[in-house]
């Protein structure tokens, strides 16, 4: 295939734009925030499971405290009733029985109130643990929301880069011979498509060409479209190629 050196040189611009499209497409499909967002999702799941356990412990303490408060209320009602009976009784045996029951009820009430204090302390700790865990989850959610927003912005930016590079590529390709662009397009499916030969090195694959390969290139005309013997991309030659 023949093409002017100027047209061959413009293939480098085409290759650069294609590389821009590939890089932007990779960034769009996998923004840098993705991995951390996935970590945060798993982290939040574990944190939510821990919160569920803490909420259960708090609810158990609240239930137990409510039960004790109900028991204390019953004891106080019994005490009030017995005190009223005692005040109106003149029967010695009945009085002794009521006094004994009041002593038992007083002891029962004291024991229940001691348990109440213990449960209240446990409930206070459980509520503090729930609040702390909720704060941890909120921090995780906030980081996740921030990274998700950044990821969406990165995707939008990458999409804009793809659109701009695609437009520029179309303009460059339209200014080149169709057969040259078609040849380049076929080669770019398995190589860089085109690369500059600089100091005997193909910049498409960064391989240094052998003396035999360089000798063959020296014999090619300036308008011959030649390819790299290593990677197969079109080799664009200039004054720094080392030929």
matplotlib code that plots the C-alpha trace (Angstrom):
import matplotlib.pyplot as plt

x = [0.0, 1.1, 0.4, 2.1, 4.4, 2.1, -0.9, 1.1, 2.1, -1.6, -2.2, -0.3, -3.0, -5.6, -3.9, -3.6, -7.3, -8.2, -6.1, -7.9, -11.2, -10.0, -8.7, -11.8, -14.0, -12.1, -12.5, -16.2, -16.7, -14.6, -14.3, -11.6, -14.3, -15.9, -13.7, -14.1, -17.9, -18.1, -16.0, -18.3, -21.4, -20.0, -18.9, -22.3, -23.9, -21.7, -22.3, -26.1, -26.0, -24.1, -26.6, -29.4, -27.8, -27.3, -31.0, -32.1, -30.0, -31.5, -35.0, -34.5, -33.3, -36.2, -38.6, -37.0, -37.1, -40.8, -41.5, -39.7, -41.5, -44.8, -43.7, -42.7, -46.1, -47.9, -45.8, -46.6, -50.3, -50.1, -48.2, -50.8, -53.6, -52.0, -51.3, -54.9, -56.0, -53.4, -54.7, -58.3, -57.6, -57.8, -57.2, -53.8, -53.3, -54.3, -52.1, -49.1, -49.9, -50.1, -46.9, -45.1, -46.4, -45.5, -41.9, -41.8, -43.2, -40.7, -37.8, -39.3, -39.6, -36.0, -34.8, -36.8, -35.5, -31.9, -32.6, -34.1, -30.9, -28.9, -31.2, -31.2, -27.4, -27.4, -30.1, -28.0, -25.0, -27.1, -28.6, -25.1, -23.8, -26.8, -26.1, -22.4, -23.1, -25.6, -23.0, -20.6, -23.2, -24.0, -20.3, -20.1, -23.2, -21.8, -18.6, -20.5, -22.7, -19.7, -17.8, -20.9, -21.3, -17.6, -18.0, -20.9, -19.0, -16.0, -18.3, -19.8, -16.3, -15.1, -18.2, -17.4, -13.8, -15.1, -17.5, -14.8, -12.2, -14.7, -15.6, -11.9, -11.2, -14.0, -12.5, -9.0, -10.2, -12.3, -9.2, -7.2, -7.5, -10.3, -8.1, -5.4, -7.9, -9.4, -6.0, -5.2, -8.6, -7.9, -4.4, -5.6, -7.7, -4.5, -2.0, -1.7, -2.7, 0.2, 3.4, 6.3, 9.7, 12.0, 15.7, 15.1, 12.3, 8.6, 6.6, 3.6, 5.1, 8.3, 10.5, 13.9, 14.0, 16.8, 19.4, 17.9, 14.5, 15.9, 17.8, 14.5, 12.9, 15.7, 15.0, 11.3, 10.1, 8.9, 5.4, 5.4, 3.2, 5.3, 4.5, 6.4, 7.7, 7.1, 3.6, 2.2, 1.3, 2.0, 5.4, 5.6, 9.1, 10.7, 14.2, 14.6, 13.8, 17.5, 17.3]
y = [0.0, 3.5, 6.7, 10.0, 10.5, 13.3, 11.0, 8.3, 10.8, 11.7, 8.1, 8.8, 11.3, 8.8, 6.2, 8.7, 9.5, 5.8, 5.4, 8.3, 6.6, 3.3, 4.9, 7.0, 4.0, 2.0, 4.9, 5.1, 1.3, 1.2, 4.5, 4.6, 4.9, 1.6, -0.7, 1.5, 1.7, -2.1, -2.3, 0.2, -1.8, -4.9, -2.9, -1.4, -4.8, -6.0, -2.8, -3.1, -6.7, -5.5, -2.8, -5.3, -7.2, -4.0, -3.0, -6.4, -6.0, -2.6, -3.8, -6.7, -4.3, -2.0, -5.0, -6.2, -2.7, -2.4, -5.7, -4.6, -1.3, -3.2, -5.5, -2.5, -0.9, -4.1, -4.2, -0.6, -1.3, -4.2, -2.1, 0.7, -1.8, -3.5, -0.2, 0.7, -2.6, -2.2, 1.2, -0.1, -3.4, -4.1, -7.8, -8.7, -11.7, -9.9, -7.0, -9.3, -10.9, -7.6, -6.3, -9.4, -9.1, -5.4, -6.3, -8.9, -6.4, -3.7, -6.2, -7.2, -3.6, -2.9, -5.9, -4.9, -1.3, -2.6, -4.7, -1.6, 0.3, -2.5, -2.7, 1.0, 1.1, -1.7, 0.1, 3.3, 1.4, -0.4, 2.9, 4.4, 1.5, 1.8, 5.5, 4.9, 2.2, 4.4, 7.1, 4.6, 3.6, 7.2, 7.9, 4.9, 6.1, 9.6, 8.3, 6.0, 8.9, 11.1, 8.4, 7.5, 11.2, 11.3, 8.1, 9.5, 12.7, 10.6, 8.6, 11.8, 13.3, 10.1, 10.1, 13.7, 12.7, 9.8, 12.0, 14.7, 12.1, 10.4, 13.6, 14.5, 11.0, 11.3, 14.6, 13.2, 10.0, 12.0, 13.9, 10.7, 8.2, 5.7, 2.7, 3.8, 4.3, 0.9, -0.7, 1.0, 0.0, -3.7, -3.5, -1.8, -4.8, -6.6, -3.8, 0.0, 0.5, 2.9, 3.9, 6.1, 4.5, 6.5, 5.6, 2.1, 1.5, 1.0, 3.2, 1.0, -1.9, -0.4, -3.1, -2.3, -3.6, -5.9, -4.9, -7.1, -5.5, -2.0, -2.8, -3.9, -0.6, 1.4, -0.1, 0.9, 4.1, 7.0, 6.4, 2.7, 1.8, -0.5, -2.4, -3.3, -6.9, -7.3, -6.1, -5.5, -1.8, 0.7, 2.2, 5.9, 7.0, 10.4, 11.9, 10.4, 6.9, 5.8, 4.5]
z = [0.0, -0.8, 1.1, 1.4, 4.4, 5.6, 5.6, 7.3, 10.0, 10.6, 11.5, 14.7, 15.6, 14.7, 17.0, 19.8, 19.6, 19.5, 22.6, 24.3, 23.5, 24.9, 28.1, 28.6, 28.0, 30.6, 33.0, 32.3, 32.9, 36.0, 37.8, 40.5, 43.2, 42.4, 44.5, 47.6, 47.1, 47.0, 50.2, 51.8, 50.8, 52.4, 55.4, 55.9, 55.7, 58.5, 60.5, 60.0, 61.3, 64.4, 64.9, 64.7, 67.6, 69.6, 69.1, 70.3, 73.4, 74.0, 73.4, 75.8, 78.5, 77.9, 78.2, 81.4, 82.9, 82.0, 83.7, 86.8, 86.9, 86.7, 89.5, 91.7, 91.0, 92.1, 95.3, 96.0, 95.5, 97.9, 100.5, 100.2, 100.7, 103.6, 105.3, 105.0, 106.4, 109.2, 110.1, 110.4, 112.2, 115.9, 115.6, 117.0, 114.9, 111.7, 112.7, 113.1, 109.7, 108.0, 109.6, 108.5, 104.9, 104.9, 105.9, 103.1, 100.6, 101.7, 101.1, 97.8, 96.7, 97.7, 95.7, 92.7, 92.8, 93.0, 89.9, 88.3, 88.8, 87.3, 84.3, 83.8, 83.8, 81.2, 79.2, 79.2, 77.9, 75.3, 74.1, 73.9, 71.9, 69.5, 69.0, 68.5, 65.9, 64.1, 63.9, 62.4, 59.8, 59.0, 58.4, 56.1, 54.3, 53.9, 52.5, 50.1, 48.9, 48.4, 46.4, 44.4, 43.4, 42.5, 40.5, 38.5, 37.8, 36.7, 34.4, 32.9, 32.4, 30.7, 28.5, 27.5, 26.6, 24.5, 22.6, 22.0, 20.9, 18.7, 17.0, 16.5, 15.2, 12.6, 11.4, 11.1, 9.4, 6.9, 5.8, 5.1, 2.2, 2.9, 2.0, 4.4, 7.2, 6.5, 6.6, 9.9, 11.3, 10.5, 12.1, 15.3, 16.3, 17.2, 17.6, 18.3, 14.7, 14.0, 15.9, 15.3, 14.6, 16.8, 17.3, 15.9, 18.4, 17.5, 19.8, 19.1, 21.0, 22.4, 20.8, 19.3, 15.8, 14.6, 12.1, 9.4, 9.9, 9.8, 6.6, 5.0, 6.1, 4.6, 1.2, 1.4, -0.4, 1.7, 0.5, 1.2, 4.1, 6.2, 9.4, 12.5, 12.3, 16.0, 16.6, 13.1, 13.5, 10.7, 11.2, 10.7, 9.7, 10.2, 10.6, 14.1, 13.1, 12.9, 9.3]

ax = plt.figure().add_subplot(projection="3d")
ax.plot(x, y, z, "-o")
ax.set_aspect("equal")
plt.show()
